[in-house]
Amino acid sequence: MEITAFLKNFADILDDTDADLITQETVFRDLDEWNSLTALSLIAMADEEYDVKLTGDEIKSSNSLNDIFEIIKNKA
């Protein structure tokens, strides 16, 4: 599992955010587009792309996209 592929997959669930702004250090909650629907899309993406069940608590306890990536990587 590569971080670049994960970041691309995350960028794909966003409609209005420039993909170039999505990095490992991105604090996803600070994105204008971040809301509960985006969180559900992230959970669905983790399940579809990586066969990982990501929980809401795991998202809440994360700050950056790298935190989410590490959770998914460790569960995969």
C-alpha positions in Angstrom: 0.0 0.0 0.0 1.4 3.3 -1.1 0.7 6.7 0.4 0.5 8.3 -3.0 -2.3 6.0 -4.1 -4.1 6.6 -0.8 -3.8 10.4 -1.3 -5.2 10.1 -4.8 -8.1 7.9 -3.6 -8.8 10.5 -0.9 -8.7 13.4 -3.4 -11.1 11.5 -5.7 -13.8 11.6 -3.0 -13.6 15.4 -2.9 -15.4 17.5 -5.5 -14.1 21.0 -4.9 -10.7 20.6 -3.4 -7.6 20.8 -5.6 -5.8 17.4 -5.5 -2.5 19.2 -5.3 -3.5 20.4 -1.9 -3.9 16.9 -0.5 -0.7 15.7 1.2 0.2 13.4 4.1 0.3 16.4 6.4 -3.2 17.6 5.3 -5.5 18.1 8.4 -8.6 16.7 6.7 -11.0 18.4 9.1 -9.6 21.8 8.0 -10.7 21.2 4.4 -13.8 23.3 3.5 -15.3 20.2 1.9 -15.0 18.0 5.1 -18.3 17.0 6.5 -20.1 13.9 7.7 -20.8 12.8 4.1 -17.2 13.1 3.3 -16.3 11.0 6.3 -18.8 8.3 5.1 -17.1 8.4 1.7 -13.7 7.9 3.4 -15.1 4.9 5.2 -16.5 3.5 2.0 -13.2 4.1 0.1 -11.2 2.3 2.8 -13.6 -0.6 2.5 -13.7 -0.8 -1.3 -10.0 0.0 -2.0 -8.3 -1.7 0.9 -10.9 -4.1 2.4 -10.5 -2.3 5.8 -13.3 -1.3 8.1 -12.5 2.2 9.2 -14.6 3.5 12.2 -15.8 6.9 13.0 -13.8 6.8 16.3 -10.6 6.1 14.3 -11.4 9.1 12.1 -12.2 11.3 15.2 -8.9 10.4 16.8 -6.9 11.2 13.7 -5.5 14.6 12.7 -3.8 14.2 9.4 -4.3 12.0 6.3 -1.1 10.2 7.3 -2.8 9.2 10.5 -5.7 7.7 8.5 -3.2 6.0 6.1 -1.4 4.4 9.0 -4.6 3.0 10.5 -5.6 1.6 7.2 -2.1 0.2 6.5 -2.0 -1.5 9.9 -5.4 -3.1 9.5 -4.8 -4.3 5.9 
